[in-house]
Amino acid sequence: MFGSSFGIISQALEIYRKSLDIHNRNVINANNPDYVQEDPVIESFAPAGINFQEVRRDQNIYYLNLRNSKLSLVSYLQERSGFLENVEGIFQELFEGTGINDYTNRFFQAYLDLMKDPTNEGAKNELINSAKALSDFLQTKTSDLDKLDQSVDYTLRDKVSRANELIRKLFVINKDITISYAQTYARGKDYKNLLDTRDKYLRELSELININIQEDEIGRVKLTTSKGFALLDYTDNYWQLEYSGGRLYWKSKSGPDTDITDIVESGKIKALLDVRSDISRFRSKLSNIATSLISSVKIPRENSNTVYLIKNVSDPTVPLSGYGIDGNLEFYDDSATPPLLTTISNYGTLSLNDLANAINTDPALSSAGISATVINNPDGTYTLRIDLPTANHSVSDSGGNFFESSPLFTGTGARDIKPVSTLGSDLQDLDFAFADTFSDFANTWWQSIKDSVNDLVSDISNTQADTKDKLYIEEALLQSLDRKLQEMQGVSIDREFMEIMKVKRTYEAVAKIVSTIDELLQTTLNM
Protein backbone atom coordinates (compact mmCIF):
# COMPACT_ATOMS: atom_id res chain seq x y z
CA MET A 1 0.00 0.00 0.00
CA PHE A 2 2.73 2.44 1.04
CA GLY A 3 4.69 1.75 -2.17
CA SER A 4 1.77 2.71 -4.38
CA SER A 5 1.09 5.84 -2.34
CA PHE A 6 4.72 6.92 -2.48
CA GLY A 7 4.67 6.55 -6.28
CA ILE A 8 1.58 8.74 -6.66
CA ILE A 9 2.92 11.36 -4.25
CA SER A 10 6.35 11.42 -5.88
CA GLN A 11 4.72 11.98 -9.28
CA ALA A 12 2.61 14.81 -7.83
CA LEU A 13 5.65 16.52 -6.30
CA GLU A 14 7.49 16.34 -9.61
CA ILE A 15 4.47 17.80 -11.46
CA TYR A 16 4.06 20.67 -9.00
CA ARG A 17 7.79 21.39 -9.07
CA LYS A 18 7.62 21.65 -12.85
CA SER A 19 4.58 23.93 -12.56
CA LEU A 20 6.55 26.19 -10.23
CA ASP A 21 9.41 26.28 -12.76
CA ILE A 22 7.01 27.36 -15.51
CA HIS A 23 5.47 30.15 -13.40
CA ASN A 24 8.91 31.31 -12.30
CA ARG A 25 9.99 31.38 -15.95
CA ASN A 26 6.98 33.58 -16.73
CA VAL A 27 7.97 36.04 -14.00
CA ILE A 28 11.60 36.22 -15.12
CA ASN A 29 10.54 37.02 -18.71
CA ALA A 30 7.76 39.46 -17.86
CA ASN A 31 9.53 42.29 -19.71
CA ASN A 32 10.55 40.24 -22.75
CA PRO A 33 8.43 41.48 -25.71
CA ASP A 34 8.82 38.16 -27.54
CA TYR A 35 7.84 36.03 -24.56
CA VAL A 36 4.40 34.43 -24.45
CA GLN A 37 2.86 33.43 -21.12
CA GLU A 38 2.59 29.71 -20.40
CA ASP A 39 0.20 27.80 -18.19
CA PRO A 40 0.76 24.21 -16.97
CA VAL A 41 -2.29 22.04 -17.62
CA ILE A 42 -2.70 19.41 -14.85
CA GLU A 43 -5.47 16.83 -14.92
CA SER A 44 -6.66 14.61 -12.07
CA PHE A 45 -7.09 10.87 -12.53
CA ALA A 46 -8.56 9.92 -9.16
CA PRO A 47 -7.89 7.66 -7.48
CA ALA A 48 -4.70 7.18 -9.52
CA GLY A 49 -3.39 10.70 -8.92
CA ILE A 50 -2.62 13.57 -11.31
CA ASN A 51 -1.05 13.91 -14.73
CA PHE A 52 0.92 16.75 -16.39
CA GLN A 53 -1.09 17.11 -19.60
CA GLU A 54 0.68 19.94 -21.47
CA VAL A 55 2.19 23.42 -21.30
CA ARG A 56 -0.39 25.75 -22.82
CA ARG A 57 1.07 28.76 -24.59
CA ASP A 58 -1.37 31.69 -24.56
CA GLN A 59 -0.46 33.05 -27.99
CA ASN A 60 -2.83 34.91 -30.31
CA ILE A 61 -1.40 34.46 -33.81
CA TYR A 62 -4.00 36.80 -35.34
CA TYR A 63 -2.89 39.75 -33.21
CA LEU A 64 0.73 38.74 -33.67
CA ASN A 65 0.18 39.11 -37.42
CA LEU A 66 -1.45 42.50 -36.93
CA ARG A 67 1.34 43.69 -34.68
CA ASN A 68 4.09 42.48 -36.99
CA SER A 69 2.36 44.05 -40.00
CA LYS A 70 2.18 47.38 -38.19
CA LEU A 71 5.78 46.96 -37.00
CA SER A 72 6.82 46.45 -40.62
CA LEU A 73 5.15 49.74 -41.62
CA VAL A 74 6.66 51.67 -38.70
CA SER A 75 10.13 50.26 -39.49
CA TYR A 76 9.64 51.38 -43.09
CA LEU A 77 8.76 54.92 -42.04
CA GLN A 78 11.56 55.14 -39.47
CA GLU A 79 14.20 53.93 -41.93
CA ARG A 80 13.03 56.20 -44.74
CA SER A 81 12.74 59.22 -42.46
CA GLY A 82 16.27 58.67 -41.17
CA PHE A 83 17.78 58.72 -44.64
CA LEU A 84 15.65 61.70 -45.69
CA GLU A 85 17.15 63.58 -42.76
CA ASN A 86 20.55 62.89 -44.32
CA VAL A 87 19.28 64.39 -47.58
CA GLU A 88 18.05 67.48 -45.73
CA GLY A 89 21.47 67.73 -44.14
CA ILE A 90 23.13 67.66 -47.56
CA PHE A 91 21.12 70.62 -48.82
CA GLN A 92 20.73 72.43 -45.50
CA GLU A 93 17.65 74.21 -46.86
CA LEU A 94 16.35 74.78 -43.35
CA PHE A 95 19.45 76.77 -42.39
CA GLU A 96 19.61 80.34 -43.60
CA GLY A 97 22.50 81.30 -45.83
CA THR A 98 23.71 77.86 -46.84
CA GLY A 99 21.07 76.55 -49.24
CA ILE A 100 20.89 76.14 -52.96
CA ASN A 101 18.63 79.19 -53.25
CA ASP A 102 21.42 81.41 -51.95
CA TYR A 103 23.92 80.23 -54.55
CA THR A 104 21.51 80.69 -57.47
CA ASN A 105 20.35 84.08 -56.21
CA ARG A 106 23.93 85.27 -55.77
CA PHE A 107 24.83 84.18 -59.31
CA PHE A 108 21.91 85.83 -61.08
CA GLN A 109 22.21 88.98 -59.01
CA ALA A 110 25.87 89.19 -60.06
CA TYR A 111 24.81 88.68 -63.70
CA LEU A 112 22.25 91.52 -63.50
CA ASP A 113 24.70 93.82 -61.72
CA LEU A 114 27.19 93.31 -64.54
CA MET A 115 24.58 94.01 -67.21
CA LYS A 116 23.82 97.31 -65.42
CA ASP A 117 27.50 98.27 -65.48
CA PRO A 118 29.30 96.15 -68.12
CA THR A 119 32.64 97.91 -67.59
CA ASN A 120 32.78 97.25 -63.85
CA GLU A 121 35.72 94.89 -63.19
CA GLY A 122 34.49 94.11 -59.71
CA ALA A 123 31.13 93.01 -61.11
CA LYS A 124 32.93 90.78 -63.64
CA ASN A 125 34.96 89.13 -60.89
CA GLU A 126 31.84 88.62 -58.78
CA LEU A 127 30.08 86.92 -61.71
CA ILE A 128 33.06 84.62 -62.23
CA ASN A 129 33.25 83.79 -58.52
CA SER A 130 29.51 83.26 -58.11
CA ALA A 131 29.37 81.06 -61.23
CA LYS A 132 32.18 78.92 -59.84
CA ALA A 133 30.55 78.77 -56.39
CA LEU A 134 27.23 77.69 -57.89
CA SER A 135 28.79 75.02 -60.12
CA ASP A 136 30.96 73.75 -57.23
CA PHE A 137 27.86 73.56 -55.04
CA LEU A 138 25.96 71.54 -57.65
CA GLN A 139 28.90 69.18 -58.14
CA THR A 140 29.42 68.74 -54.39
CA LYS A 141 25.78 68.04 -53.65
CA THR A 142 25.57 65.56 -56.50
CA SER A 143 28.65 63.81 -55.13
CA ASP A 144 27.09 63.80 -51.64
CA LEU A 145 23.91 62.24 -53.04
CA ASP A 146 26.01 59.65 -54.87
CA LYS A 147 27.78 58.73 -51.62
CA LEU A 148 24.48 58.50 -49.76
CA ASP A 149 23.08 56.33 -52.56
CA GLN A 150 26.09 54.03 -52.28
CA SER A 151 25.54 53.80 -48.53
CA VAL A 152 21.88 52.90 -49.06
CA ASP A 153 22.87 50.32 -51.67
CA TYR A 154 25.31 48.70 -49.23
CA THR A 155 22.73 48.74 -46.43
CA LEU A 156 20.16 47.16 -48.76
CA ARG A 157 22.47 44.28 -49.53
CA ASP A 158 23.06 43.79 -45.81
CA LYS A 159 19.34 43.87 -44.96
CA VAL A 160 18.44 41.42 -47.73
CA SER A 161 21.21 39.12 -46.55
CA ARG A 162 19.88 39.32 -42.99
CA ALA A 163 16.33 38.60 -44.19
CA ASN A 164 17.58 35.49 -46.01
CA GLU A 165 19.44 34.42 -42.88
CA LEU A 166 16.29 34.79 -40.76
CA ILE A 167 14.25 32.80 -43.28
CA ARG A 168 16.83 30.00 -43.14
CA LYS A 169 16.84 30.07 -39.33
CA LEU A 170 13.06 29.87 -39.20
CA PHE A 171 13.22 26.91 -41.57
CA VAL A 172 15.62 25.17 -39.17
CA ILE A 173 13.40 26.02 -36.19
CA ASN A 174 10.42 24.47 -38.00
CA LYS A 175 12.47 21.28 -38.30
CA ASP A 176 13.54 21.48 -34.64
CA ILE A 177 9.94 22.00 -33.52
CA THR A 178 8.93 18.81 -35.32
CA ILE A 179 11.64 16.86 -33.50
CA SER A 180 11.06 18.49 -30.10
CA TYR A 181 7.33 17.94 -30.31
CA ALA A 182 7.91 14.21 -30.73
CA GLN A 183 10.52 14.10 -27.98
CA THR A 184 8.45 16.01 -25.40
CA TYR A 185 5.02 14.70 -26.29
CA ALA A 186 4.84 12.61 -23.13
CA ARG A 187 6.25 15.44 -20.97
CA GLY A 188 3.77 18.21 -21.74
CA LYS A 189 5.15 19.23 -25.17
CA ASP A 190 7.39 21.82 -23.54
CA TYR A 191 9.69 23.34 -26.19
CA LYS A 192 9.18 26.93 -25.12
CA ASN A 193 12.71 28.05 -26.03
CA LEU A 194 12.15 27.23 -29.71
CA LEU A 195 8.85 29.08 -29.88
CA ASP A 196 10.28 32.19 -28.19
CA THR A 197 13.24 32.18 -30.58
CA ARG A 198 10.82 31.72 -33.46
CA ASP A 199 8.82 34.78 -32.36
CA LYS A 200 12.01 36.82 -32.01
CA TYR A 201 13.04 35.96 -35.57
CA LEU A 202 9.53 36.69 -36.88
CA ARG A 203 9.62 40.09 -35.22
CA GLU A 204 13.00 40.94 -36.73
CA LEU A 205 11.99 39.66 -40.16
CA SER A 206 8.83 41.79 -40.00
CA GLU A 207 11.01 44.85 -39.46
CA LEU A 208 12.82 44.03 -42.70
CA ILE A 209 9.94 43.02 -44.99
CA ASN A 210 6.19 42.66 -44.68
CA ILE A 211 5.16 39.04 -44.03
CA ASN A 212 2.02 37.02 -43.39
CA ILE A 213 2.28 34.26 -40.79
CA GLN A 214 0.36 30.99 -40.55
CA GLU A 215 0.93 28.62 -37.64
CA ASP A 216 0.12 24.92 -37.51
CA GLU A 217 -1.02 23.00 -34.44
CA ILE A 218 2.49 22.37 -33.09
CA GLY A 219 3.94 25.86 -33.67
CA ARG A 220 5.63 25.63 -37.07
CA VAL A 221 5.09 28.66 -39.29
CA LYS A 222 4.44 29.28 -42.95
CA LEU A 223 5.50 32.68 -44.31
CA THR A 224 4.55 34.68 -47.38
CA THR A 225 4.96 38.31 -48.36
CA SER A 226 1.80 40.40 -48.25
CA LYS A 227 1.44 39.82 -52.01
CA GLY A 228 1.60 36.05 -51.66
CA PHE A 229 5.21 35.20 -52.53
CA ALA A 230 6.21 32.20 -50.41
CA LEU A 231 9.21 32.58 -48.12
CA LEU A 232 8.82 29.46 -45.97
CA ASP A 233 6.54 26.46 -45.78
CA TYR A 234 6.12 24.34 -42.68
CA THR A 235 8.88 21.78 -43.18
CA ASP A 236 10.03 21.24 -46.75
CA ASN A 237 11.11 24.48 -48.44
CA TYR A 238 12.21 28.06 -48.01
CA TRP A 239 12.78 30.78 -50.60
CA GLN A 240 15.40 33.48 -50.76
CA LEU A 241 15.52 37.10 -51.90
CA GLU A 242 18.16 38.67 -54.11
CA TYR A 243 19.12 42.32 -54.52
CA SER A 244 20.77 42.98 -57.86
CA GLY A 245 21.05 45.99 -60.14
CA GLY A 246 18.97 48.13 -57.80
CA ARG A 247 16.04 45.68 -57.93
CA LEU A 248 14.71 43.10 -55.45
CA TYR A 249 13.98 39.59 -56.75
CA TRP A 250 12.14 36.59 -55.34
CA LYS A 251 14.14 33.52 -56.29
CA SER A 252 11.89 30.81 -57.67
CA LYS A 253 12.59 27.12 -57.19
CA SER A 254 11.51 26.12 -60.67
CA GLY A 255 11.26 29.17 -62.90
CA PRO A 256 12.67 32.61 -63.57
CA ASP A 257 13.22 34.95 -60.64
CA THR A 258 10.44 37.50 -60.08
CA ASP A 259 11.06 41.22 -59.68
CA ILE A 260 9.12 42.23 -56.56
CA THR A 261 10.66 45.69 -56.11
CA ASP A 262 7.42 47.53 -56.76
CA ILE A 263 5.13 45.19 -54.82
CA VAL A 264 6.98 45.03 -51.49
CA GLU A 265 4.77 47.06 -49.18
CA SER A 266 6.74 47.84 -46.04
CA GLY A 267 9.76 47.06 -43.89
CA LYS A 268 13.29 48.45 -43.93
CA ILE A 269 14.05 46.80 -47.26
CA LYS A 270 11.12 48.61 -48.88
CA ALA A 271 12.23 51.85 -47.18
CA LEU A 272 15.72 51.55 -48.62
CA LEU A 273 14.35 50.80 -52.08
CA ASP A 274 12.18 53.91 -51.84
CA VAL A 275 15.09 55.98 -50.49
CA ARG A 276 17.13 55.02 -53.57
CA SER A 277 14.18 56.13 -55.70
CA ASP A 278 13.98 59.38 -53.67
CA ILE A 279 17.69 60.04 -54.13
CA SER A 280 17.44 59.35 -57.87
CA ARG A 281 14.55 61.80 -58.13
CA PHE A 282 16.34 64.49 -56.11
CA ARG A 283 19.53 63.98 -58.11
CA SER A 284 17.59 64.28 -61.37
CA LYS A 285 16.03 67.55 -60.24
CA LEU A 286 19.45 68.83 -59.17
CA SER A 287 20.78 67.88 -62.58
CA ASN A 288 17.85 69.70 -64.22
CA ILE A 289 19.03 72.90 -62.53
CA ALA A 290 22.55 72.37 -63.86
CA THR A 291 21.45 71.48 -67.40
CA SER A 292 19.18 74.53 -67.51
CA LEU A 293 22.12 76.75 -66.58
CA ILE A 294 24.34 75.10 -69.20
CA SER A 295 21.67 75.18 -71.90
CA SER A 296 20.24 78.67 -71.38
CA VAL A 297 22.59 81.18 -69.77
CA LYS A 298 24.63 83.16 -72.27
CA ILE A 299 26.38 86.52 -72.37
CA PRO A 300 26.24 89.09 -75.22
CA ARG A 301 29.50 89.25 -77.17
CA GLU A 302 31.05 91.53 -79.77
CA ASN A 303 33.65 89.22 -81.28
CA SER A 304 32.67 85.65 -80.36
CA ASN A 305 31.93 84.78 -84.01
CA THR A 306 29.07 82.58 -82.75
CA VAL A 307 25.41 83.57 -83.04
CA TYR A 308 22.87 81.63 -80.95
CA LEU A 309 19.11 81.31 -81.01
CA ILE A 310 18.56 82.43 -77.40
CA LYS A 311 15.17 80.76 -76.91
CA ASN A 312 15.57 76.98 -76.90
CA VAL A 313 12.97 74.72 -78.51
CA SER A 314 11.84 71.25 -77.54
CA ASP A 315 11.49 69.82 -81.07
CA PRO A 316 13.77 70.77 -83.99
CA THR A 317 11.33 69.39 -86.55
CA VAL A 318 8.34 71.71 -85.99
CA PRO A 319 8.02 75.29 -87.35
CA LEU A 320 9.69 77.89 -85.13
CA SER A 321 6.55 80.03 -85.22
CA GLY A 322 4.99 77.41 -82.93
CA TYR A 323 7.40 78.68 -80.24
CA GLY A 324 6.72 82.33 -81.00
CA ILE A 325 9.95 82.64 -82.98
CA ASP A 326 9.92 84.48 -86.34
CA GLY A 327 11.72 87.19 -88.23
CA ASN A 328 14.16 87.83 -91.07
CA LEU A 329 17.84 86.86 -90.90
CA GLU A 330 20.29 89.06 -92.81
CA PHE A 331 23.91 87.95 -93.26
CA TYR A 332 26.68 90.55 -93.77
CA ASP A 333 30.32 90.69 -94.72
CA ASP A 334 31.62 94.18 -93.99
CA SER A 335 34.65 93.60 -96.21
CA ALA A 336 32.47 92.91 -99.26
CA THR A 337 30.58 95.25 -101.58
CA PRO A 338 27.70 95.24 -101.12
CA PRO A 339 28.04 93.89 -97.53
CA LEU A 340 24.69 92.04 -97.53
CA LEU A 341 25.31 88.42 -98.48
CA THR A 342 21.78 87.02 -98.29
CA THR A 343 18.48 87.20 -96.45
CA ILE A 344 16.32 84.37 -95.07
CA SER A 345 12.83 85.79 -94.74
CA ASN A 346 10.11 84.58 -92.38
CA TYR A 347 12.26 81.84 -90.83
CA GLY A 348 9.37 81.11 -88.45
CA THR A 349 7.85 79.00 -91.19
CA LEU A 350 10.89 76.72 -91.00
CA SER A 351 11.83 74.17 -88.38
CA LEU A 352 15.19 74.43 -86.65
CA ASN A 353 16.54 71.65 -88.85
CA ASP A 354 15.17 73.33 -91.97
CA LEU A 355 16.72 76.67 -91.00
CA ALA A 356 20.12 75.06 -90.45
CA ASN A 357 19.81 73.36 -93.83
CA ALA A 358 18.81 76.63 -95.52
CA ILE A 359 21.92 78.34 -94.13
CA ASN A 360 24.27 75.48 -94.97
CA THR A 361 23.00 75.11 -98.56
CA ASP A 362 22.97 78.82 -99.42
CA PRO A 363 25.78 79.37 -102.00
CA ALA A 364 26.65 82.87 -100.80
CA LEU A 365 26.90 81.78 -97.16
CA SER A 366 28.81 78.61 -97.97
CA SER A 367 31.37 80.51 -100.04
CA ALA A 368 31.79 82.95 -97.15
CA GLY A 369 32.41 80.07 -94.71
CA ILE A 370 29.26 80.66 -92.67
CA SER A 371 27.63 77.49 -91.28
CA ALA A 372 24.85 76.51 -88.90
CA THR A 373 24.62 73.64 -86.41
CA VAL A 374 21.62 72.36 -84.48
CA ILE A 375 22.77 71.95 -80.87
CA ASN A 376 21.20 69.29 -78.64
CA ASN A 377 21.36 70.91 -75.20
CA PRO A 378 21.99 68.89 -72.01
CA ASP A 379 18.46 69.66 -70.80
CA GLY A 380 16.95 67.97 -73.89
CA THR A 381 16.10 71.19 -75.73
CA TYR A 382 17.58 72.40 -79.02
CA THR A 383 19.11 75.62 -80.26
CA LEU A 384 20.89 76.84 -83.38
CA ARG A 385 24.47 78.06 -83.48
CA ILE A 386 25.67 80.05 -86.48
CA ASP A 387 29.46 80.09 -86.87
CA LEU A 388 31.02 83.16 -88.51
CA PRO A 389 34.52 82.83 -89.98
CA THR A 390 35.79 86.35 -89.14
CA ALA A 391 34.86 89.45 -87.18
CA ASN A 392 33.85 91.08 -90.51
CA HIS A 393 30.86 88.78 -90.69
CA SER A 394 27.64 89.41 -88.77
CA VAL A 395 23.98 88.43 -88.55
CA SER A 396 21.04 90.76 -88.07
CA ASP A 397 17.72 89.37 -86.84
CA SER A 398 14.59 91.49 -87.15
CA GLY A 399 12.79 89.16 -84.75
CA GLY A 400 15.23 89.66 -81.86
CA ASN A 401 15.83 85.92 -81.41
CA PHE A 402 19.42 85.49 -82.62
CA PHE A 403 22.33 87.23 -80.90
CA GLU A 404 26.08 87.03 -81.06
CA SER A 405 26.80 85.43 -77.72
CA SER A 406 28.51 82.58 -75.88
CA PRO A 407 27.51 80.16 -73.09
CA LEU A 408 28.57 80.91 -69.56
CA PHE A 409 28.63 77.27 -68.34
CA THR A 410 29.82 74.04 -69.88
CA GLY A 411 29.25 70.37 -69.02
CA THR A 412 26.57 67.72 -69.33
CA GLY A 413 24.92 67.98 -65.90
CA ALA A 414 25.41 68.56 -62.20
CA ARG A 415 28.40 66.20 -61.99
CA ASP A 416 30.61 68.20 -64.38
CA ILE A 417 29.08 71.68 -64.66
CA LYS A 418 31.62 74.50 -64.52
CA PRO A 419 32.12 77.99 -65.96
CA VAL A 420 33.63 77.99 -69.46
CA SER A 421 37.41 78.15 -69.30
CA THR A 422 37.45 81.41 -71.28
CA LEU A 423 34.90 83.20 -69.09
CA GLY A 424 37.41 85.82 -67.92
CA SER A 425 38.33 86.88 -71.46
CA ASP A 426 34.74 86.49 -72.67
CA LEU A 427 33.60 89.08 -70.14
CA GLN A 428 36.16 91.53 -71.59
CA ASP A 429 34.34 91.20 -74.93
CA LEU A 430 30.81 92.12 -73.74
CA ASP A 431 28.52 93.81 -76.23
CA PHE A 432 27.21 96.73 -74.21
CA ALA A 433 24.46 97.43 -76.74
CA PHE A 434 22.54 94.32 -75.67
CA ALA A 435 23.11 94.55 -71.90
CA ASP A 436 19.49 95.54 -71.19
CA THR A 437 18.16 92.85 -73.52
CA PHE A 438 20.21 90.16 -71.78
CA SER A 439 19.10 91.50 -68.40
CA ASP A 440 15.55 90.64 -69.47
CA PHE A 441 16.73 87.20 -70.58
CA ALA A 442 18.49 86.72 -67.24
CA ASN A 443 15.32 87.48 -65.30
CA THR A 444 13.52 84.81 -67.33
CA TRP A 445 16.33 82.29 -66.72
CA TRP A 446 16.41 83.19 -63.03
CA GLN A 447 12.69 82.59 -62.62
CA SER A 448 12.94 79.25 -64.39
CA ILE A 449 15.85 78.18 -62.16
CA LYS A 450 13.97 79.41 -59.07
CA ASP A 451 11.02 77.22 -60.02
CA SER A 452 13.33 74.22 -60.41
CA VAL A 453 15.06 74.94 -57.11
CA ASN A 454 11.77 75.38 -55.29
CA ASP A 455 10.51 72.14 -56.83
CA LEU A 456 13.57 70.31 -55.50
CA VAL A 457 13.37 71.86 -52.04
CA SER A 458 9.62 71.28 -51.80
CA ASP A 459 10.01 67.67 -52.90
CA ILE A 460 12.63 67.00 -50.21
CA SER A 461 10.75 68.77 -47.41
CA ASN A 462 7.29 67.48 -48.37
CA THR A 463 8.51 63.88 -48.68
CA GLN A 464 10.11 64.09 -45.25
CA ALA A 465 7.12 65.87 -43.67
CA ASP A 466 4.68 63.32 -45.10
CA THR A 467 6.86 60.46 -43.85
CA LYS A 468 7.15 61.95 -40.35
CA ASP A 469 3.40 62.60 -40.14
CA LYS A 470 2.64 59.01 -41.07
CA LEU A 471 5.30 57.77 -38.66
CA TYR A 472 3.75 59.69 -35.76
CA ILE A 473 0.33 58.14 -36.45
CA GLU A 474 1.56 54.61 -37.11
CA GLU A 475 3.81 54.55 -34.03
CA ALA A 476 0.78 55.34 -31.88
CA LEU A 477 -1.17 52.52 -33.53
CA LEU A 478 1.75 50.13 -33.04
CA GLN A 479 1.91 50.99 -29.34
CA SER A 480 -1.80 50.29 -29.06
CA LEU A 481 -1.41 46.90 -30.75
CA ASP A 482 1.60 46.08 -28.56
CA ARG A 483 -0.45 46.81 -25.45
CA LYS A 484 -3.32 44.69 -26.73
CA LEU A 485 -0.97 41.83 -27.54
CA GLN A 486 0.62 42.09 -24.12
CA GLU A 487 -2.79 41.89 -22.49
CA MET A 488 -3.53 38.73 -24.47
CA GLN A 489 -0.27 36.85 -24.24
CA GLY A 490 2.01 38.82 -21.94
CA VAL A 491 2.86 37.93 -18.35
CA SER A 492 0.79 39.33 -15.50
CA ILE A 493 3.07 39.53 -12.45
CA ASP A 494 0.17 39.64 -9.99
CA ARG A 495 -1.46 36.58 -11.53
CA GLU A 496 1.79 34.67 -11.63
CA PHE A 497 2.57 35.33 -7.97
CA MET A 498 -0.90 34.14 -7.02
CA GLU A 499 -0.41 30.97 -9.08
CA ILE A 500 3.01 30.44 -7.53
CA MET A 501 1.54 30.72 -4.02
CA LYS A 502 -1.24 28.23 -4.86
CA VAL A 503 1.15 25.70 -6.37
CA LYS A 504 3.62 26.17 -3.53
CA ARG A 505 0.97 25.52 -0.89
CA THR A 506 -0.25 22.45 -2.78
CA TYR A 507 3.35 21.25 -3.03
CA GLU A 508 3.84 21.76 0.70
CA ALA A 509 0.56 19.94 1.46
CA VAL A 510 1.63 16.97 -0.65
CA ALA A 511 5.05 17.01 1.00
CA LYS A 512 3.36 16.80 4.41
CA ILE A 513 1.65 13.60 3.26
CA VAL A 514 5.10 12.12 2.72
CA SER A 515 6.01 13.10 6.28
CA THR A 516 2.80 11.61 7.64
CA ILE A 517 3.28 8.35 5.76
CA ASP A 518 6.83 8.21 7.07
CA GLU A 519 5.53 8.56 10.66
CA LEU A 520 2.95 5.84 10.05
CA LEU A 521 5.63 3.58 8.62
CA GLN A 522 7.90 4.17 11.61
CA THR A 523 5.04 3.48 14.02
CA THR A 524 4.21 0.26 12.19
CA LEU A 525 7.78 -0.89 12.28
CA ASN A 526 8.09 -0.06 15.98
CA MET A 527 5.00 -2.13 16.72
Secondary structure, 3 states (H helix, E strand, C coil): CHHHHHHHHHHHHHHHHHHHHHHHHHHHCCCCCCCCCEEEEEEECCCCCEEEEEEEECCCHHHHHHHHHHHHHHHHHHHHHHHHHHHHHHHCCCCCCCCHHHHHHHHHHHHHHHHHCCCCHHHHHHHHHHHHHHHHHHHHHHHHHHHHHHHHHHHHHHHHHHHHHHHHHHHHHHHHHHHHHHHHHHHCCCCHHHHHHHHHHHHHHHHHCCEEEEECCCCCEEEEECCCCEEECCCCCECCEEEECCEEEECCCCCCCEECCCCCCCCHHHHHHHHHHHHHHHHHHHHHHHHHHHHHCEEEECCCCEEEECCCECCCCCEHHHHCCCCCEEEEECCCCCCEEEEECCHHHCEHHHHHHHHHCCHHHHHHCCEEEEEECCCCCEEEEEECCCCCEEEEECCCCEEEEEECEECCCCCCCEECCCHHHHHHHECHHHHHHHHHHHHHHHHHHHHHHHHHHHHHHHHHHHHHHHHHHHHHHHHHHHHHHHHHHCCCHHHHHHHHHHHHHHHHHHHHHHHHHHHHHHHHHHC
